[in-house]
């Protein structure tokens, strides 16, 4: 089971989602620690930490000798796709990063169109690899309009997540559009991710925009499915037809 940035955090998110969607109803008890540990295939210590998160959020009430009971539902606005996406980006930003390439250039036409740039407008193109426990997790290529990107340096990118630098420049994003597919590792990406040439990779393309619908970043993410996966779920009770909630996960324990 791919448990994402940390096992206890993912368990708490899944249980919180179960409370939000009515799988676990108000006043009802959650399964016991031993049952949850078997269900999620984790230790009881991990379950206790996950329940502590839910307790701190005020979602559950733990009664000694009786069990753990649902106290309230989470705010569905906090469970929306953009909130989850920002949370995922925040967690990814905590990983060790290495800047492989850094340049200013006129982007390919497809990227230029997505960023709504004129023919001769430059972008900052950066290639990075994020790691955890010295293992490469994801290969990232980003394009940011030069008018925004010149507000920060390569050295800052080596220690500050890009989303924070964009926010500092007054270009915090609140909208995202994603396309997910697959690709094969070429010799350059394969070497950086430590996979064989031709190995299948998850390929994600994302355009991030401000609340005013101004594109501020185009991202290409390549990752081995051994350490990174994406799943989708839809709840008709809380979301309109055609909408989906996206969950990106990476694990350092494999």
Buried (B, 14 or more C-beta within 10 A) or exposed (E): EBBBBBBBBBBBBBBBBBBBBEEBEEEEBBBEBEEBBEEBEBEEEBBEBBBBBBBEBEBBBBEEEEBBBBBEBBEBEEBBBEBBBBBBBEBBBEBEBEBBEBEEEBBEEEBBEBBEBEEEBBBBBBBBBBBBEEBBBBBBBBBBBBBBBEBBEEEEBEEBBBBBBBEEBEBBBEBBEBEBEEEBBEEEBBEBBEBEEEBEBBBBBBBBBBEEEBBBBBBBBBBBEEBBBBEEEEBEEBBEEEEEBBBBBBBBEE
